[in-house]
Amino acid sequence: MTTLSHEPAKLERPMWADLIRVREMWAGIAIVAMWLAVLFIGIYGSDFVTSTPGGTTTTIPSSFLVGFFAFLGTISCAKYGFRRSGD
């Protein structure tokens, strides 16, 4: 008479553990975080104010400058994060 042994028990990882390795998810989170920073700086941040000795002042919203750099960061993050594996 022969006996069969059971297969070794496979440890199943939870579903969220697979999400940690998804590059597209992290790229999306980084892009959302950049634009949330622009939003909160636009709401709560101050303006850049410059003045000349002649008395003229220029006011630039700080969210404009931060938004420009968020735009550049979005392009580079999306280019790396959403590219195909074969590229």
C-alpha positions in Angstrom: 0.0 0.0 0.0 1.3 3.4 -0.9 0.6 6.8 0.7 0.6 10.1 -1.0 2.0 13.1 0.7 0.3 16.4 0.4 1.8 19.2 -1.6 3.7 21.7 0.5 1.5 24.5 1.7 1.7 27.6 -0.4 1.8 30.8 1.5 -0.6 33.2 -0.2 0.3 36.9 -0.1 -2.4 39.4 0.5 -3.7 41.3 -2.5 -2.2 44.6 -1.3 1.3 43.1 -1.3 1.1 42.8 -5.1 0.1 46.5 -5.4 3.4 47.5 -3.8 5.3 46.4 -6.9 3.1 48.2 -9.4 5.1 51.0 -10.9 2.1 52.7 -12.5 0.4 53.0 -9.1 3.4 54.8 -7.5 3.8 57.1 -10.5 0.1 58.0 -10.2 0.4 58.6 -6.4 3.5 60.9 -7.0 1.6 62.9 -9.6 -1.4 63.3 -7.4 0.8 64.4 -4.5 2.5 67.0 -6.6 -0.7 68.6 -7.7 -2.2 68.4 -4.2 0.8 70.4 -3.1 0.0 73.0 -5.8 -3.6 73.1 -4.6 -2.7 73.6 -0.9 0.0 76.2 -1.7 -2.5 78.0 -3.9 -5.1 78.1 -1.0 -2.8 78.7 2.0 0.5 79.9 0.5 1.5 83.5 0.2 2.5 85.4 -3.0 5.9 86.4 -4.2 6.1 90.2 -4.0 9.0 92.2 -5.5 9.4 95.9 -5.4 11.7 98.4 -7.1 13.3 101.5 -5.7 10.9 103.5 -7.9 7.9 102.1 -5.9 6.5 99.7 -8.4 5.6 96.2 -7.0 5.0 93.0 -8.8 2.9 90.2 -7.2 3.1 86.6 -8.5 1.1 83.8 -6.9 3.4 81.2 -5.5 1.1 78.4 -6.9 2.1 79.6 -10.4 5.8 78.8 -9.8 5.1 75.6 -7.9 2.7 74.6 -10.6 5.3 75.1 -13.2 7.7 72.7 -11.4 4.9 70.3 -10.8 4.2 70.3 -14.5 7.9 69.4 -15.2 7.8 66.7 -12.5 4.6 65.3 -13.9 6.1 64.9 -17.3 9.2 63.1 -16.1 7.3 61.0 -13.6 4.8 59.9 -16.2 7.5 59.3 -18.8 9.2 56.8 -16.5 6.2 55.4 -14.6 3.9 54.7 -17.4 6.3 53.5 -20.0 6.0 49.9 -21.3 8.5 47.3 -20.2 9.9 46.8 -23.7 10.6 50.5 -24.2 
